[in-house]
Amino acid sequence: MATIGTFTSTENGFNGTIKTLNLNVKARIIRVENPSDKGPHFRIYAAGAVDYAENVLMQSVGR
């Protein structure tokens, strides 16, 4: 499987970069303080102020 990003762990999530053929951005993955069962467990901030709610990460990890 190809690696499209590198991240380091922080106290509340991860910091790193995402690099593809069309994308090269710094990104932060921040843990949601009080997630619900149907809501996202992490938020992804990339390219400045863009916010992506992401619950696919938790599903892929099996949590």
N, CA, C and O atoms as a MOPAC input file, in Angstrom:
PM7 MOZYME 1SCF
protein

 N      0.84100 1    -1.17200 1     0.00000 1
 C      0.00000 1     0.00000 1     0.00000 1
 C      0.89000 1     1.24000 1     0.00000 1
 O      1.89200 1     1.28900 1     0.71200 1
 N      0.52900 1     2.21800 1    -0.78200 1
 C      1.31200 1     3.44900 1    -0.90500 1
 C      1.13900 1     4.33100 1     0.33000 1
 O      0.06700 1     4.36400 1     0.93300 1
 N      2.18700 1     5.03400 1     0.69500 1
 C      2.14700 1     5.99200 1     1.79200 1
 C      1.85600 1     7.36900 1     1.22200 1
 O      2.61600 1     7.86900 1     0.39300 1
 N      0.75500 1     7.99500 1     1.65900 1
 C      0.41500 1     9.33000 1     1.16100 1
 C      0.58900 1    10.39000 1     2.23100 1
 O      0.38200 1    11.57400 1     1.96500 1
 N      0.96600 1     9.98900 1     3.43900 1
 C      1.15400 1    10.97200 1     4.48900 1
 C      2.08600 1    10.47100 1     5.56100 1
 O      2.25700 1     9.26800 1     5.75900 1
 N      2.69400 1    11.43500 1     6.25800 1
 C      3.52400 1    11.12000 1     7.41100 1
 C      3.05900 1    11.98500 1     8.56200 1
 O      2.85700 1    13.18800 1     8.39600 1
 N      2.88800 1    11.38600 1     9.72700 1
 C      2.35500 1    12.09300 1    10.88500 1
 C      3.13000 1    11.71900 1    12.13500 1
 O      3.67300 1    10.62000 1    12.24800 1
 N      3.16900 1    12.65900 1    13.07300 1
 C      3.73100 1    12.39900 1    14.38800 1
 C      2.63400 1    12.61100 1    15.42100 1
 O      1.75200 1    13.45100 1    15.24300 1
 N      2.69600 1    11.85700 1    16.48000 1
 C      1.68400 1    11.91600 1    17.52200 1
 C      1.87900 1    13.14500 1    18.39900 1
 O      3.00700 1    13.50600 1    18.73300 1
 N      0.76500 1    13.78900 1    18.77400 1
 C      0.77600 1    14.88800 1    19.72800 1
 C     -0.14400 1    14.51700 1    20.87800 1
 O     -0.73500 1    13.43800 1    20.87300 1
 N     -0.27200 1    15.39300 1    21.86000 1
 C     -1.09800 1    15.05700 1    23.02400 1
 C     -2.58900 1    14.97800 1    22.70300 1
 O     -3.33200 1    14.31900 1    23.42900 1
 N     -3.04400 1    15.63400 1    21.63400 1
 C     -4.47000 1    15.58500 1    21.31300 1
 C     -4.75600 1    15.10600 1    19.89500 1
 O     -5.86300 1    15.31300 1    19.40000 1
 N     -3.79600 1    14.47500 1    19.22900 1
 C     -4.01200 1    13.98000 1    17.86900 1
 C     -2.71100 1    13.74400 1    17.13900 1
 O     -1.78200 1    13.14400 1    17.68000 1
 N     -2.64500 1    14.22700 1    15.88200 1
 C     -1.47200 1    14.01900 1    15.04100 1
 C     -1.21000 1    15.25100 1    14.19000 1
 O     -2.14900 1    15.95500 1    13.81700 1
 N      0.05200 1    15.52200 1    13.87700 1
 C      0.46900 1    16.58300 1    12.95800 1
 C      1.31700 1    15.95500 1    11.87300 1
 O      2.09000 1    15.03500 1    12.14000 1
 N      1.17700 1    16.45200 1    10.63300 1
 C      2.00400 1    15.92200 1     9.56100 1
 C      1.66000 1    16.51300 1     8.22000 1
 O      1.09000 1    17.60000 1     8.13000 1
 N      2.01100 1    15.78400 1     7.17500 1
 C      1.76200 1    16.24100 1     5.80300 1
 C      1.09400 1    15.13200 1     4.99900 1
 O      1.29500 1    13.94500 1     5.25300 1
 N      0.29200 1    15.55600 1     4.01700 1
 C     -0.33300 1    14.64500 1     3.06500 1
 C      0.21600 1    15.01100 1     1.69600 1
 O      0.10800 1    16.15700 1     1.25900 1
 N      0.81100 1    14.02000 1     1.01500 1
 C      1.40800 1    14.26100 1    -0.30800 1
 C      0.87600 1    13.24500 1    -1.30300 1
 O      1.03500 1    12.03700 1    -1.12800 1
 N      0.23700 1    13.76100 1    -2.35700 1
 C     -0.18900 1    12.93400 1    -3.49000 1
 C      0.27500 1    13.64400 1    -4.75600 1
 O      0.99300 1    14.64000 1    -4.67900 1
 N     -0.12900 1    13.14000 1    -5.91800 1
 C      0.24400 1    13.80400 1    -7.16500 1
 C     -0.33700 1    15.21300 1    -7.25200 1
 O      0.30100 1    16.11200 1    -7.79800 1
 N     -1.54200 1    15.41200 1    -6.71900 1
 C     -2.21800 1    16.70600 1    -6.81900 1
 C     -2.27300 1    17.47500 1    -5.51700 1
 O     -2.75800 1    18.60600 1    -5.50400 1
 N     -1.80000 1    16.91500 1    -4.43800 1
 C     -1.97600 1    17.51800 1    -3.11900 1
 C     -0.67800 1    17.45700 1    -2.33600 1
 O     -0.01700 1    16.41900 1    -2.30400 1
 N     -0.31400 1    18.55200 1    -1.71200 1
 C      0.84100 1    18.60100 1    -0.83400 1
 C      0.53200 1    19.63000 1     0.25000 1
 O      0.83900 1    20.81200 1     0.09500 1
 N     -0.08300 1    19.17200 1     1.36100 1
 C     -0.53700 1    20.08700 1     2.40700 1
 C     -0.11900 1    19.59600 1     3.78600 1
 O      0.06400 1    18.40000 1     4.01300 1
 N      0.02500 1    20.54300 1     4.69200 1
 C      0.19500 1    20.21500 1     6.09500 1
 C     -1.19100 1    19.93500 1     6.67000 1
 O     -2.16800 1    20.58200 1     6.29100 1
 N     -1.27200 1    18.97800 1     7.57600 1
 C     -2.56400 1    18.59500 1     8.12900 1
 C     -2.43900 1    18.30200 1     9.61700 1
 O     -1.39100 1    17.87900 1    10.10500 1
 N     -3.54100 1    18.54000 1    10.32400 1
 C     -3.64800 1    18.18100 1    11.74400 1
 C     -4.86800 1    17.29200 1    11.90400 1
 O     -5.93800 1    17.60600 1    11.38300 1
 N     -4.71700 1    16.19700 1    12.61400 1
 C     -5.83600 1    15.32200 1    12.95600 1
 C     -6.03400 1    15.47100 1    14.45700 1
 O     -5.18700 1    15.06300 1    15.25200 1
 N     -7.16700 1    16.06400 1    14.83300 1
 C     -7.43300 1    16.39200 1    16.23000 1
 C     -8.55500 1    15.51600 1    16.76400 1
 O     -9.60000 1    15.38900 1    16.12600 1
 N     -8.35000 1    14.91300 1    17.92500 1
 C     -9.34400 1    14.06200 1    18.57400 1
 C    -10.50100 1    14.92200 1    19.08300 1
 O    -10.26900 1    15.96500 1    19.69400 1
 N    -11.74400 1    14.49700 1    18.83800 1
 C    -12.93100 1    15.18300 1    19.34000 1
 C    -13.05100 1    14.86800 1    20.83100 1
 O    -12.92700 1    13.71200 1    21.23400 1
 N    -13.29100 1    15.89100 1    21.64400 1
 C    -13.31900 1    15.71900 1    23.10300 1
 C    -14.42300 1    14.76800 1    23.56400 1
 O    -14.16000 1    13.86100 1    24.35400 1
 N    -15.65000 1    14.95900 1    23.08500 1
 C    -16.78000 1    14.12300 1    23.51000 1
 C    -17.50900 1    13.58700 1    22.27900 1
 O    -18.56400 1    14.10700 1    21.91600 1
 N    -16.96000 1    12.55300 1    21.63200 1
 C    -17.60400 1    12.05100 1    20.41500 1
 C    -18.88300 1    11.28500 1    20.74200 1
 O    -18.99600 1    10.65700 1    21.79500 1
 N    -19.83800 1    11.34800 1    19.82600 1
 C    -21.04700 1    10.54300 1    19.97200 1
 C    -20.85800 1     9.25100 1    19.18500 1
 O    -19.88600 1     9.11100 1    18.44400 1
 N    -21.78300 1     8.30800 1    19.34400 1
 C    -21.67500 1     7.03900 1    18.62900 1
 C    -21.77200 1     7.22800 1    17.11900 1
 O    -21.13100 1     6.49600 1    16.36400 1
 N    -22.56400 1     8.19800 1    16.67100 1
 C    -22.76600 1     8.40200 1    15.24500 1
 C    -21.95600 1     9.56500 1    14.69600 1
 O    -21.99300 1     9.81700 1    13.49200 1
 N    -21.23600 1    10.27000 1    15.53100 1
 C    -20.45700 1    11.42100 1    15.09600 1
 C    -19.00000 1    11.07100 1    14.86900 1
 O    -18.56500 1     9.96200 1    15.18100 1
 N    -18.24700 1    12.01200 1    14.32700 1
 C    -16.82500 1    11.76200 1    14.06600 1
 C    -16.01300 1    11.70400 1    15.35600 1
 O    -16.35200 1    12.37100 1    16.33400 1
 N    -14.95900 1    10.92100 1    15.36300 1
 C    -14.05800 1    10.83000 1    16.50800 1
 C    -12.83700 1    11.71200 1    16.32400 1
 O    -12.13400 1    12.01300 1    17.28800 1
 N    -12.58100 1    12.12900 1    15.08900 1
 C    -11.46300 1    13.01300 1    14.78000 1
 C    -11.92800 1    14.09500 1    13.81200 1
 O    -12.88600 1    13.90200 1    13.06300 1
 N    -11.24100 1    15.23500 1    13.83400 1
 C    -11.44000 1    16.28000 1    12.84000 1
 C    -10.10500 1    16.49500 1    12.15300 1
 O     -9.05600 1    16.50000 1    12.79800 1
 N    -10.15100 1    16.67300 1    10.83600 1
 C     -8.94200 1    16.87900 1    10.05400 1
 C     -8.92000 1    18.31400 1     9.57000 1
 O     -9.84700 1    18.77200 1     8.90300 1
 N     -7.85000 1    19.02200 1     9.91200 1
 C     -7.65300 1    20.39800 1     9.47400 1
 C     -6.49800 1    20.39500 1     8.48800 1
 O     -5.38800 1    19.97900 1     8.81900 1
 N     -6.76600 1    20.86500 1     7.26700 1
 C     -5.73400 1    20.87600 1     6.24000 1
 C     -5.84000 1    22.15300 1     5.42700 1
 O     -6.91900 1    22.73300 1     5.30300 1
 N     -4.72100 1    22.58700 1     4.87600 1
 C     -4.67900 1    23.76300 1     3.99500 1
 C     -5.26600 1    24.98200 1     4.68400 1
 O     -6.11600 1    25.66700 1     4.11600 1
 N     -4.82600 1    25.25500 1     5.88800 1
 C     -5.30700 1    26.43800 1     6.60300 1
 C     -6.50700 1    26.13100 1     7.45800 1
 O     -6.39500 1    25.42900 1     8.46300 1
 N     -7.65900 1    26.65000 1     7.06900 1
 C     -8.84300 1    26.54700 1     7.91300 1
 C     -9.84600 1    25.51000 1     7.42400 1
 O    -10.97700 1    25.49700 1     7.90800 1
 N     -9.48500 1    24.65200 1     6.49600 1
 C    -10.42000 1    23.64900 1     6.00600 1
 C    -10.59100 1    22.57800 1     7.07900 1
 O     -9.60900 1    22.06900 1     7.61800 1
 N    -11.84400 1    22.24100 1     7.38400 1
 C    -12.15700 1    21.28700 1     8.44600 1
 C    -12.92500 1    20.11300 1     7.85000 1
 O    -13.97900 1    20.30200 1     7.24300 1
 N    -12.40100 1    18.90300 1     8.02200 1
 C    -13.06100 1    17.70300 1     7.53300 1
 C    -13.40300 1    16.82100 1     8.72500 1
 O    -12.50600 1    16.35100 1     9.42400 1
 N    -14.68900 1    16.59300 1     8.96200 1
 C    -15.08000 1    15.64500 1    10.01200 1
 C    -14.84500 1    14.25000 1     9.45500 1
 O    -15.25400 1    13.94400 1     8.33500 1
 N    -14.19500 1    13.41900 1    10.22800 1
 C    -13.78300 1    12.12500 1     9.68100 1
 C    -14.05900 1    11.01200 1    10.66600 1
 O    -13.35200 1    10.87400 1    11.66500 1
 N    -15.08600 1    10.21200 1    10.39400 1
 C    -15.30100 1     9.03200 1    11.21400 1
 C    -14.83300 1     7.77700 1    10.49900 1
 O    -14.86700 1     6.69300 1    11.08100 1
 N    -14.39700 1     7.89600 1     9.25300 1
 C    -13.86800 1     6.75100 1     8.51900 1
 C    -12.59000 1     6.25300 1     9.17400 1
 O    -12.31600 1     5.05300 1     9.15300 1
 N    -11.79800 1     7.15900 1     9.75800 1
 C    -10.56400 1     6.74300 1    10.43800 1
 C    -10.86600 1     5.75200 1    11.54900 1
 O    -10.18900 1     4.73100 1    11.67700 1
 N    -11.87400 1     6.04800 1    12.34700 1
 C    -12.20800 1     5.15400 1    13.45700 1
 C    -12.74900 1     3.82400 1    12.93600 1
 O    -12.47100 1     2.78100 1    13.52800 1
 N    -13.51100 1     3.83400 1    11.84700 1
 C    -14.04400 1     2.60700 1    11.29200 1
 C    -12.92800 1     1.74800 1    10.72600 1
 O    -12.96800 1     0.52400 1    10.85200 1
 N    -11.92000 1     2.37500 1    10.09600 1
 C    -10.83100 1     1.60500 1     9.50300 1
 C     -9.92500 1     1.01400 1    10.57100 1
 O     -9.30200 1    -0.02400 1    10.34500 1
 N     -9.84100 1     1.66100 1    11.74100 1
 C     -9.02000 1     1.14700 1    12.82800 1
 C     -9.77500 1     0.05400 1    13.58300 1
 O     -9.16800 1    -0.76300 1    14.27500 1
 N    -11.10500 1     0.04500 1    13.44700 1
 C    -11.90700 1    -0.98300 1    14.12000 1
 C    -12.42300 1    -0.55900 1    15.46600 1
 O    -12.74100 1    -1.40800 1    16.30000 1
 N    -12.51600 1     0.74100 1    15.70500 1
 C    -13.03400 1     1.23700 1    17.00100 1
 C    -14.45000 1     1.68200 1    16.86500 1
 O    -15.05300 1     2.12800 1    17.84100 1

